[in-house]
Amino acid sequence: MTFIQPNKKNILLRFCLILIVVGLMGGTFWLITLYNQTVNLNHEIAAAKAELDSIGAENTALNNQIVTALGDTDHLTAMASSDGLVIAKPQYVNAGQ
C-alpha cells in the first residue's frame, strides 16, 4: 500500500524557496547599502584631498613670506623696529667682578 503525501513535499519546497528569496533580497539590500557607503566615503576622501591641497597652498605662501622676510635685511630690521625691538650690544655679567 502506498501513502501519497503531496503536501509534505510541497511545504518543504516552499520553505526552501522562501528561504532563498529572503536571502537574495537581504543580500541585495546589503550590497546596495555597501555601495552607498563606498560612494559616500569616496566623496569624503575627495573633499579631504581638496582641503589638504588648499592647506598646502596656504603653507607654501606662508613659507615664501617667511623666506622673503628673513632674506631681506632691510625688511627684517623694519619689522623688528615696528615691534619695538632694537639692535643693541649686549652686556654680560663677568664672573671675575
KOLVEX-527290 format. One record per residue (C-alpha): x, y, z; residue in three letters; residue number from 1. Coordinates in steps of 0.02 Angstrom, whole numbers, plus 50000, padded with zeros to 5 digits. Layout:
# KOLVEX-527290
MIDO X Y Z ALA NUM
...
***
This chain:
# KOLVEX-527290
MIDO 50000 50000 50000 MET 1
MIDO 50069 50173 49956 THR 2
MIDO 50038 50329 50050 PHE 3
MIDO 50028 50488 49947 ILE 4
MIDO 50082 50641 50044 GLN 5
MIDO 50088 50783 49918 PRO 6
MIDO 50076 50923 50046 ASN 7
MIDO 50230 50869 50144 LYS 8
MIDO 50348 50886 49996 LYS 9
MIDO 50264 51045 49941 ASN 10
MIDO 50287 51126 50112 ILE 11
MIDO 50475 51084 50114 LEU 12
MIDO 50495 51152 49938 LEU 13
MIDO 50403 51313 49982 ARG 14
MIDO 50508 51335 50140 PHE 15
MIDO 50669 51317 50040 CYS 16
MIDO 50610 51438 49906 LEU 17
MIDO 50555 51566 50036 ILE 18
MIDO 50723 51550 50124 LEU 19
MIDO 50817 51576 49960 ILE 20
MIDO 50711 51727 49911 VAL 21
MIDO 50732 51808 50082 VAL 22
MIDO 50920 51777 50073 GLY 23
MIDO 50932 51853 49899 LEU 24
MIDO 50829 52006 49947 MET 25
MIDO 50930 52032 50106 GLY 26
MIDO 51093 52013 50010 GLY 27
MIDO 51033 52136 49879 THR 28
MIDO 50988 52268 50008 PHE 29
MIDO 51154 52239 50097 TRP 30
MIDO 51251 52262 49934 LEU 31
MIDO 51155 52422 49895 ILE 32
MIDO 51195 52489 50068 THR 33
MIDO 51378 52441 50049 LEU 34
MIDO 51386 52528 49879 TYR 35
MIDO 51308 52688 49950 ASN 36
MIDO 51432 52689 50094 GLN 37
MIDO 51577 52666 49972 THR 38
MIDO 51517 52811 49863 VAL 39
MIDO 51495 52923 50015 ASN 40
MIDO 51669 52878 50076 LEU 41
MIDO 51743 52919 49905 ASN 42
MIDO 51659 53090 49909 HIS 43
MIDO 51726 53123 50084 GLU 44
MIDO 51901 53072 50030 ILE 45
MIDO 51893 53189 49880 ALA 46
MIDO 51836 53333 49992 ALA 47
MIDO 51977 53297 50116 ALA 48
MIDO 52105 53295 49974 LYS 49
MIDO 52042 53463 49910 ALA 50
MIDO 52054 53536 50085 GLU 51
MIDO 52228 53464 50105 LEU 52
MIDO 52281 53542 49939 ASP 53
MIDO 52216 53713 49993 SER 54
MIDO 52305 53698 50160 ILE 55
MIDO 52466 53652 50067 GLY 56
MIDO 52448 53805 49956 ALA 57
MIDO 52424 53917 50108 GLU 58
MIDO 52576 53837 50190 ASN 59
MIDO 52682 53869 50036 THR 60
MIDO 52627 54050 50031 ALA 61
MIDO 52671 54073 50214 LEU 62
MIDO 52840 53989 50189 ASN 63
MIDO 52876 54107 50043 ASN 64
MIDO 52832 54256 50152 GLN 65
MIDO 52948 54194 50290 ILE 66
MIDO 53092 54166 50169 VAL 67
MIDO 53064 54337 50093 THR 68
MIDO 53059 54421 50264 ALA 69
MIDO 53215 54333 50327 LEU 70
MIDO 53312 54357 50166 GLY 71
MIDO 53289 54545 50155 ASP 72
MIDO 53386 54629 50296 THR 73
MIDO 53304 54798 50270 ASP 74
MIDO 53132 54721 50285 HIS 75
MIDO 53188 54620 50437 LEU 76
MIDO 53254 54774 50529 THR 77
MIDO 53096 54872 50485 ALA 78
MIDO 52990 54731 50554 MET 79
MIDO 53094 54723 50713 ALA 80
MIDO 53087 54912 50740 SER 81
MIDO 52898 54913 50711 SER 82
MIDO 52880 54786 50852 ASP 83
MIDO 52987 54892 50967 GLY 84
MIDO 53144 54788 50954 LEU 85
MIDO 53311 54875 50946 VAL 86
MIDO 53483 54814 50900 ILE 87
MIDO 53596 54837 51049 ALA 88
MIDO 53763 54772 51106 LYS 89
MIDO 53726 54652 51247 PRO 90
MIDO 53818 54674 51411 GLN 91
MIDO 53862 54515 51500 TYR 92
MIDO 53900 54492 51683 VAL 93
MIDO 54077 54437 51711 ASN 94
MIDO 54115 54310 51846 ALA 95
MIDO 54276 54399 51893 GLY 96
MIDO 54194 54560 51951 GLN 97
***
